């Protein structure tokens, strides 16, 4: 199963219970990317979230 198919199915099959405007959310990484993305997180975190990075 590829990512394009998975995204298409999620869009078509989702039953949204709530809508929040002005919110960005997404997956952080897939398995092989996780270690590199975790190292990169302190650099990009201020652009992604309003809360301090202290608890990560």
N, C-alpha and C positions, 0 to 999 in steps of 0.2 A: 504494500500500500504506500503510495507516495504522498507527499505533503499537500500537493494540489488537490488530490482526491479527498483527503481528510478534511481540508478546509471547506471544500464544496459541500461535503456531507454535513459538516457541522453547521454551516449556514442554512442549509435546507431543512435539517432535522431539529434544529434548536427550538426550544419553547421558552422564550424569554419570560422571566417572572418579574423583572424589574429593569428599568432603563435609567442609567445615570449619565447625565450630560457632562461634558468637559472632563472626562476621565480617560486616561490612556492605560491600557493593560496589554500585556503580551507575554509570550513564553520567554524565559531567560536564555535558554540554550537547549540543545539536544545533547545526549550523552557524551560524544567525543569532544564537544565544544565546552563542556562545563568547567573544566579546570582553567582554561584560558580566560573564559568569561568571568570566572570568580576573581582571577587576578586583576582583570580590567575593571571590575565593579567599583572600587573606590574612586577611580577617575571619572566614571560616567554617572555615578549615583546622584550627585547634586542636580543633574539635569533630569533625572527620572522621578525624584521623590522630594517631598517637602520635609520629611522627618530626617533627623540626623542619622548618620551611619553607625552610631555607637552600638546598636544591638545586633549588628551583623558580624 
